[in-house]
Amino acid sequence: MAAHVKKKQALLPAIVILFWFAQYVYIPYQTPYLLSVQVSEVFLGSILGAYGITQMLLRIPVGVMADSVGKHKYFILSGTLAASIASLIRFLIPNGYGFLAANLLSGMASSMWISFMVMYTGFFPEEDQQKATGRIILCNNLGILSGFLLSSLLYKYFGMSILCLLSISAGAVGTILTFLLKEEKGKGTFSLSSFASLKICLHKRLILFSLLALIQQGVQMSTAMSFTAQILKMRGGSSFIIGLSSIIYMISAVATSAVSSSKRAVRLGARVLVPIVFLALAAYCILVPITPFIPLLLALQLLPGMATGILFSNLTSEAMKGIPLKVKSTAMGFYQAVYALGMTLFPMFTGKFIAEFSYLTAYFLLALSALIGTAASFCYYYFQKNMSK
C-alpha cells in the first residue's frame, strides 16, 4: 500500500473522531437542559427532529455532487466547520430557538458524512468493504463516546456552556487537520447532467436497507439519544447517572462496532445479525418505560449500543453491496437521506405522543416499528436464501 494512502488512513479516522465528538458532546444533556429552560416536549421533539431535516434535504444533492466532482476533501471541510459553528450558536443563544437553529446546522454538517465514508472505504477492495465500514463507524462511535465521557464529568460543574466550547474546539481542530488531507485530482465540475446518477436510487436492495436504517436511526434518536435521559431523571437519576447511561450506551456501540468488523461477525453475516439486533432494540423500547430501577435502566443501554455498533454497520454495508463506485456517493446520499427522515420524524412524533399520552405509549410504538424491522429483515433473508437454492 502506498505511503500516502496509509497516511490518509490514519489522518481521516482522527478527523472522524473529532467531528463526531463535536457533534455529540452536548447530546446526553440536551433534553434535560432544554426541559429545564422551559422548552415543551412538543417543541423539544421539533428541536431534536431538526437535526434530521437538513440531512434529509441535503444528503442526496451532496452525494450527487461528490460523485460528479470526485473530490471529498471540501465536503469534509465544510462538515467540520459547520459542526463548530453550530455549537457557537448554542453557546451564544442558549435557548430553544438557538438549539433549533444549531441543530439544523449540525444536520448540514452530518450530511457531509457521505464523503467521510466514501473516501475511507475507497481505500479498501470490494471484499473488505464490511470491515472498512465497521472501522469507520468504530471511529464515529469513539468520537461520540469520548464526548459523552467528558460531558458526564463536566456538565454538573460547568453546565451546557462548557460542552458547547468543547464542541467548538473539536470542530475547529478537525477543520485544520482536514486541510492536511491530500486527494487525487477530481473528475471535473458539477453540472445538472450529474443528476442522471439518481437512477441508482431505484435499486431495490438499497431502498430496503435504507428503510431499515430509517427505523433503527429513528428509534435510537428518540430513545437512547434523547427521551431515555428524561426517564432516568424521572426515576431520580442525577446528572452523573444520565451521563453514565450515555457512556454505557457508547461503550457498547464501540465494542460492538469492533465486533462487527471482525472475521467471526463477517462469517456469521447480516442474515443472522440484522433480525436479532432489531429484536433486541424492540425489547429495549418495551422495557425502558416499565423499569423502575436505575441500575437496570443503565444495563438496558447496552442494547441500543449494540444496535449502533452491529446493526447500523451491517445495514450500511448491505445497502452498498453491488453499487458501482462511480455512483457510490449518490447511493450513500440516498441511504443517509432516508434514515435522516427517521431521525426527523420519530423524535417529533415521540415528543407529541409523550405530551398527549405517556412515555409508555410512545416507547411501545417505537418497539412496534423495531418489530417491523425484525420481520422485514427476516423475510428478506429467508426468501433470498430460498431463491438461491
Disulfide bonds with the S-S distance in Angstrom:
none
